[in-house]
Amino acid sequence: MSLKQPAADAEFNLTATAFHILLALGDGERHGYAIMQVVAQDTEGRVRLGPGTLYRTIREMLQAGLIIESDERPDPALDDERRRYYRLTAAGKRVAQAEVARLQQLIALAQAKPLLQGP
């Protein structure tokens, strides 16, 4: 599923991968491999992003304006110059917040259903 931009950026339909990337970048800018590590750590290994999935989704998120490539670089002695760093845009933050609100509503709906009541 690709990201499509509707009239309001807070209405993006995110893939789970895109949402995990937004969450990983919510703590600050990171390079691709660091994003993969954070997602694996945050999900206790249940979600592992492969390079193809990660970079395809990053490319879509860049095109949609949810993230941008950062111009700032760490000290070259501490980093590989080939790495690209990414950070959230204001639109990316709004989309992540909207997705959290949507998921909260979905959880409330699920909790109200008999399916989750009792044994």
Backbone as a chain_set.jsonl record, in Angstrom:
{"seq": "MSLKQPAADAEFNLTATAFHILLALGDGERHGYAIMQVVAQDTEGRVRLGPGTLYRTIREMLQAGLIIESDERPDPALDDERRRYYRLTAAGKRVAQAEVARLQQLIALAQAKPLLQGP", "coords": {"N": [[0.854, -1.173, 0.0], [0.622, 2.147, -0.871], [1.477, 5.488, 0.165], [-0.887, 8.007, 0.029], [-1.699, 11.323, -0.697], [-4.264, 13.052, 0.707], [-6.694, 15.759, 0.798], [-6.268, 16.988, 3.328], [-3.406, 16.844, 5.315], [-3.438, 15.445, 7.72], [-5.004, 13.289, 7.323], [-3.873, 11.087, 6.161], [-3.627, 7.711, 5.129], [-1.902, 5.479, 6.733], [0.561, 2.937, 6.319], [1.445, 0.166, 8.418], [4.198, -0.007, 8.554], [5.034, 2.602, 7.801], [3.97, 4.039, 9.942], [5.449, 2.992, 12.09], [7.964, 3.966, 11.367], [7.537, 6.744, 11.555], [7.095, 6.882, 14.329], [9.615, 6.048, 15.253], [11.167, 8.168, 14.393], [10.139, 10.131, 15.918], [11.546, 10.55, 18.204], [13.743, 11.895, 17.393], [16.123, 12.718, 14.775], [17.281, 10.125, 12.579], [19.337, 7.638, 10.961], [18.781, 5.209, 8.321], [19.452, 2.483, 9.133], [19.472, 2.772, 11.897], [16.803, 3.393, 12.318], [15.633, 0.928, 11.685], [16.676, -0.592, 13.808], [15.546, 0.687, 16.081], [12.805, 0.261, 15.658], [12.699, -2.547, 15.824], [13.553, -2.848, 18.478], [11.589, -1.339, 19.904], [9.34, -2.86, 19.402], [9.9, -5.202, 20.589], [11.148, -7.072, 18.967], [9.105, -8.115, 17.407], [8.447, -6.789, 15.093], [10.331, -6.476, 12.294], [12.031, -4.58, 10.118], [12.926, -4.958, 6.824], [15.597, -3.978, 4.578], [14.638, -3.341, 1.948], [11.859, -2.883, 2.275], [11.974, -0.839, 4.21], [13.431, 1.3, 2.9], [11.894, 1.722, 0.598], [9.513, 2.594, 1.749], [10.443, 4.853, 3.105], [11.165, 6.416, 0.877], [8.597, 6.885, -0.223], [7.487, 8.304, 1.899], [9.113, 10.572, 1.955], [8.388, 11.703, -0.504], [5.735, 12.267, 0.061], [6.012, 14.229, 1.918], [6.169, 13.751, 4.641], [8.472, 13.206, 6.005], [11.836, 14.476, 5.973], [15.064, 14.602, 4.429], [17.821, 15.097, 6.422], [20.052, 17.86, 6.615], [21.997, 18.199, 8.441], [24.832, 16.697, 9.949], [26.38, 14.22, 11.987], [29.507, 14.287, 13.786], [32.063, 13.6, 11.513], [34.024, 11.739, 12.211], [32.698, 10.05, 13.864], [30.775, 8.862, 12.364], [29.461, 7.281, 9.39], [29.957, 8.552, 6.253], [28.266, 7.909, 4.165], [25.756, 7.505, 5.114], [22.339, 8.47, 5.291], [20.366, 10.8, 6.915], [17.199, 11.148, 8.492], [14.294, 13.106, 9.298], [11.291, 14.039, 11.049], [8.702, 15.974, 9.535], [6.599, 18.869, 10.065], [4.13, 18.167, 9.022], [4.396, 15.38, 9.053], [4.434, 14.917, 11.799], [1.831, 15.744, 12.482], [0.351, 13.853, 11.054], [1.156, 11.497, 12.33], [0.12, 11.988, 14.902], [-2.614, 12.091, 14.28], [-2.973, 9.46, 13.477], [-2.494, 8.085, 15.861], [-4.703, 8.994, 17.353], [-6.754, 7.894, 15.801], [-6.239, 5.155, 16.141], [-6.643, 4.95, 18.897], [-9.396, 5.419, 19.038], [-10.273, 3.167, 17.657], [-9.44, 1.118, 19.372], [-11.034, 1.71, 21.616], [-13.541, 1.195, 20.511], [-13.302, -1.554, 19.968], [-12.972, -2.545, 22.575], [-15.494, -2.132, 23.59], [-17.053, -4.021, 22.422], [-18.839, -7.141, 22.531], [-17.215, -9.281, 21.959], [-14.775, -8.942, 23.278], [-15.509, -9.051, 25.883], [-15.542, -10.665, 28.94], [-14.854, -14.272, 29.427]], "CA": [[0.0, 0.0, 0.0], [1.433, 3.353, -0.901], [0.909, 6.65, 0.841], [-1.538, 8.944, -0.875], [-1.965, 12.567, 0.013], [-5.592, 13.641, 0.524], [-6.76, 17.211, 0.954], [-5.664, 17.393, 4.606], [-2.316, 15.903, 5.58], [-3.719, 14.645, 8.909], [-5.899, 12.203, 6.933], [-3.142, 10.035, 5.466], [-3.796, 6.331, 5.551], [-0.543, 4.979, 6.877], [0.847, 1.527, 6.51], [2.071, -0.078, 9.721], [5.622, 0.321, 8.409], [5.181, 4.061, 7.832], [3.696, 4.487, 11.304], [6.621, 2.644, 12.897], [9.041, 4.899, 11.015], [7.204, 8.029, 12.185], [7.348, 6.753, 15.769], [11.062, 5.997, 15.466], [11.711, 9.518, 14.174], [9.56, 11.027, 16.912], [12.569, 10.801, 19.227], [14.825, 12.665, 16.793], [16.522, 12.22, 13.465], [18.018, 8.857, 12.563], [19.619, 7.056, 9.649], [17.945, 4.049, 8.054], [19.747, 1.318, 9.966], [19.038, 3.098, 13.262], [15.341, 3.263, 12.324], [15.354, -0.514, 11.773], [16.999, -1.047, 15.164], [14.567, 1.24, 17.018], [11.532, -0.442, 15.456], [12.846, -3.891, 16.4], [13.621, -2.705, 19.937], [10.295, -0.869, 20.412], [8.336, -3.921, 19.252], [10.479, -6.402, 21.195], [11.497, -8.0, 17.906], [7.944, -8.597, 16.645], [8.489, -6.14, 13.78], [11.689, -6.275, 11.781], [11.948, -3.992, 8.786], [14.016, -5.258, 5.908], [16.052, -2.778, 3.862], [13.765, -3.005, 0.818], [10.626, -2.293, 2.816], [12.314, 0.42, 4.872], [13.804, 2.383, 1.99], [10.748, 2.013, -0.268], [8.585, 3.397, 2.549], [11.09, 6.168, 3.303], [11.033, 7.16, -0.373], [7.207, 7.334, -0.308], [7.262, 9.314, 2.944], [9.785, 11.783, 1.488], [7.547, 12.277, -1.561], [4.498, 12.756, 0.676], [6.324, 15.352, 2.798], [6.068, 13.375, 6.057], [9.834, 13.276, 6.529], [12.813, 15.073, 5.06], [16.44, 14.216, 4.669], [18.47, 16.143, 7.206], [21.332, 18.378, 6.126], [22.96, 18.152, 9.543], [25.537, 15.429, 10.065], [27.214, 14.108, 13.183], [30.947, 14.373, 13.577], [32.475, 12.578, 10.538], [34.827, 10.698, 12.854], [31.775, 9.164, 14.565], [29.698, 8.443, 11.481], [29.762, 6.898, 8.018], [29.487, 9.648, 5.401], [27.261, 7.419, 3.223], [24.444, 7.455, 5.761], [21.399, 9.574, 5.142], [19.575, 10.988, 8.135], [15.835, 11.584, 8.23], [13.573, 13.659, 10.444], [9.881, 14.343, 10.821], [8.25, 17.326, 9.204], [5.396, 19.223, 10.822], [3.052, 17.333, 8.474], [4.607, 14.03, 9.57], [4.004, 14.895, 13.196], [0.364, 15.807, 12.493], [-0.154, 12.566, 10.575], [1.374, 10.524, 13.417], [-0.856, 12.289, 15.954], [-3.926, 11.682, 13.788], [-3.01, 7.997, 13.486], [-2.65, 7.682, 17.263], [-6.103, 9.247, 17.714], [-7.566, 6.893, 15.094], [-6.03, 3.861, 16.8], [-7.302, 5.01, 20.199], [-10.827, 5.23, 18.791], [-10.456, 1.776, 17.269], [-9.301, 0.312, 20.592], [-12.237, 1.942, 22.416], [-14.621, 0.474, 19.85], [-13.069, -2.984, 20.187], [-13.204, -2.853, 23.988], [-16.921, -2.065, 23.858], [-17.713, -5.134, 21.747], [-18.965, -8.361, 23.328], [-16.087, -10.153, 21.64], [-13.708, -8.785, 24.275], [-16.091, -9.08, 27.232], [-15.563, -11.96, 29.625], [-13.995, -15.375, 28.936]], "C": [[0.894, 1.228, 0.0], [0.704, 4.48, -0.183], [0.313, 7.571, -0.204], [-1.924, 10.173, -0.092], [-3.371, 13.073, -0.296], [-5.532, 15.142, 0.752], [-6.078, 17.686, 2.228], [-4.612, 16.367, 5.001], [-2.575, 15.03, 6.803], [-4.644, 13.471, 8.597], [-5.179, 11.123, 6.132], [-3.551, 8.686, 6.008], [-2.408, 5.716, 5.563], [-0.498, 3.468, 6.886], [1.437, 1.38, 7.908], [3.548, 0.292, 9.67], [5.85, 1.823, 8.508], [4.951, 4.591, 9.242], [4.877, 4.173, 12.218], [7.789, 3.595, 12.61], [8.78, 6.263, 11.63], [7.475, 7.979, 13.682], [8.842, 6.749, 16.069], [11.694, 7.376, 15.31], [11.131, 10.537, 15.152], [10.534, 11.381, 18.023], [13.713, 11.657, 18.698], [15.253, 12.034, 15.491], [17.38, 10.961, 13.594], [18.333, 8.482, 11.116], [18.835, 5.755, 9.527], [18.197, 2.857, 8.959], [19.306, 1.553, 11.414], [17.52, 3.007, 13.369], [14.968, 1.79, 12.46], [15.59, -1.036, 13.184], [15.965, -0.566, 16.18], [13.235, 0.512, 16.887], [11.607, -1.838, 16.062], [12.849, -3.827, 17.926], [12.255, -2.323, 20.515], [9.224, -1.957, 20.362], [8.81, -5.249, 19.838], [10.714, -7.491, 20.158], [10.328, -8.515, 17.083], [7.885, -7.986, 15.249], [9.945, -5.91, 13.421], [11.566, -5.778, 10.345], [13.167, -4.39, 7.971], [14.397, -4.004, 5.149], [15.143, -2.378, 2.708], [12.497, -2.312, 1.272], [10.904, -0.931, 3.422], [12.547, 1.534, 3.862], [12.717, 2.695, 0.966], [9.762, 2.92, 0.484], [9.162, 4.78, 2.818], [10.945, 7.015, 2.043], [9.609, 7.709, -0.526], [6.926, 8.44, 0.705], [7.946, 10.63, 2.589], [8.916, 12.484, 0.445], [6.263, 12.882, -0.99], [4.741, 13.928, 1.624], [6.194, 15.043, 4.278], [7.413, 13.433, 6.757], [10.694, 14.013, 5.515], [14.185, 14.513, 5.4], [17.131, 15.387, 5.35], [19.777, 16.568, 6.566], [22.418, 18.279, 7.189], [23.556, 16.756, 9.653], [26.287, 15.401, 11.388], [28.69, 14.271, 12.809], [31.375, 13.26, 12.621], [33.314, 11.45, 11.153], [33.935, 9.67, 13.555], [30.734, 8.537, 13.647], [30.234, 8.06, 10.108], [29.153, 7.953, 7.098], [28.421, 9.212, 4.398], [25.855, 7.41, 3.817], [23.636, 8.701, 5.458], [20.548, 9.61, 6.399], [18.225, 11.588, 7.773], [15.234, 12.168, 9.496], [12.145, 13.957, 10.034], [9.705, 15.773, 10.345], [7.05, 17.634, 10.101], [4.211, 18.388, 10.333], [3.177, 15.902, 8.98], [4.164, 13.897, 11.009], [2.482, 14.917, 13.295], [-0.241, 14.47, 12.061], [0.02, 11.499, 11.653], [0.358, 10.744, 14.539], [-2.258, 11.856, 15.543], [-4.056, 10.161, 13.798], [-3.156, 7.469, 14.909], [-4.108, 7.871, 17.698], [-7.02, 8.218, 17.055], [-7.448, 5.532, 15.772], [-6.678, 3.831, 18.183], [-8.805, 4.809, 20.061], [-11.127, 3.775, 18.442], [-10.37, 0.856, 18.476], [-10.543, 0.475, 21.469], [-13.425, 1.192, 21.824], [-14.49, -1.027, 20.111], [-13.368, -3.379, 21.629], [-14.683, -2.844, 24.35], [-17.688, -3.245, 23.254], [-17.774, -6.371, 22.665], [-17.807, -9.336, 23.1], [-15.012, -10.11, 22.715], [-14.232, -8.8, 25.709], [-16.051, -10.496, 27.778], [-14.698, -13.018, 28.964], [-14.321, -15.828, 27.55]], "O": [[1.825, 1.322, 0.8], [-0.505, 4.43, 0.042], [0.952, 7.875, -1.211], [-2.413, 10.084, 1.035], [-3.65, 13.478, -1.424], [-4.453, 15.721, 0.881], [-5.374, 18.696, 2.205], [-4.884, 15.167, 5.022], [-1.979, 13.959, 6.915], [-5.029, 12.732, 9.503], [-5.837, 10.313, 5.479], [-3.793, 8.534, 7.205], [-1.82, 5.465, 4.511], [-1.402, 2.805, 7.393], [1.876, 2.361, 8.509], [4.088, 0.841, 10.63], [6.752, 2.271, 9.216], [5.658, 5.494, 9.689], [5.262, 5.008, 13.036], [8.517, 3.978, 13.526], [9.696, 6.882, 12.171], [8.023, 8.926, 14.246], [9.286, 7.377, 17.03], [12.647, 7.711, 16.015], [11.586, 11.68, 15.202], [10.368, 12.393, 18.704], [14.562, 12.099, 19.472], [14.802, 10.944, 15.14], [18.097, 10.767, 14.576], [17.682, 8.946, 10.18], [18.29, 5.257, 10.512], [17.253, 2.279, 9.497], [18.822, 0.635, 12.075], [17.0, 2.587, 14.403], [14.094, 1.437, 13.251], [14.801, -1.828, 13.698], [15.551, -1.334, 17.048], [12.605, 0.182, 17.892], [10.675, -2.267, 16.743], [12.221, -4.653, 18.587], [11.812, -2.913, 21.5], [8.309, -1.971, 21.185], [8.196, -6.291, 19.611], [10.51, -8.675, 20.425], [10.536, -9.284, 16.145], [7.338, -8.591, 14.326], [10.688, -5.244, 14.142], [11.057, -6.481, 9.472], [14.304, -4.177, 8.391], [13.61, -3.061, 5.078], [14.9, -1.188, 2.506], [12.108, -1.282, 0.722], [10.166, 0.024, 3.182], [11.93, 2.596, 3.955], [12.625, 3.833, 0.507], [9.246, 3.888, -0.074], [8.438, 5.774, 2.765], [10.634, 8.203, 2.129], [9.43, 8.864, -0.913], [6.213, 9.398, 0.406], [7.414, 11.699, 2.891], [8.728, 13.7, 0.497], [5.766, 13.887, -1.497], [3.788, 14.556, 2.086], [6.115, 15.96, 5.096], [7.486, 13.679, 7.96], [10.323, 14.154, 4.35], [14.427, 14.021, 6.502], [17.032, 16.529, 4.9], [20.521, 15.741, 6.04], [23.609, 18.275, 6.877], [22.861, 15.757, 9.471], [26.773, 16.431, 11.856], [29.039, 14.378, 11.633], [31.086, 12.092, 12.878], [33.303, 10.327, 10.65], [34.368, 8.546, 13.811], [29.897, 7.759, 14.104], [31.328, 8.469, 9.719], [27.952, 8.212, 7.165], [27.735, 10.062, 3.831], [24.872, 7.315, 3.082], [24.157, 9.814, 5.38], [20.074, 8.581, 6.879], [18.117, 12.421, 6.873], [15.599, 11.792, 10.61], [11.828, 14.107, 8.854], [10.469, 16.665, 10.712], [6.551, 16.758, 10.807], [3.384, 17.951, 11.133], [2.17, 15.273, 9.304], [3.584, 12.883, 11.397], [1.904, 14.189, 14.101], [-1.229, 14.015, 12.637], [-0.877, 10.683, 11.864], [-0.202, 9.782, 15.065], [-3.007, 11.318, 16.357], [-5.127, 9.632, 14.093], [-3.877, 6.496, 15.131], [-4.679, 6.992, 18.344], [-7.958, 7.728, 17.684], [-8.448, 4.837, 15.955], [-7.206, 2.798, 18.597], [-9.419, 4.112, 20.868], [-12.13, 3.221, 18.89], [-11.151, -0.089, 18.59], [-11.053, -0.508, 22.007], [-14.227, 0.618, 22.561], [-15.474, -1.689, 20.44], [-13.954, -4.433, 21.876], [-15.083, -3.485, 25.322], [-18.866, -3.433, 23.56], [-16.871, -6.606, 23.468], [-17.476, -10.126, 23.984], [-14.405, -11.134, 23.028], [-13.466, -8.582, 26.648], [-16.497, -11.428, 27.11], [-13.911, -12.723, 28.064], [-13.676, -16.739, 27.031]]}, "num_chains": 1, "name": "protein.A"}
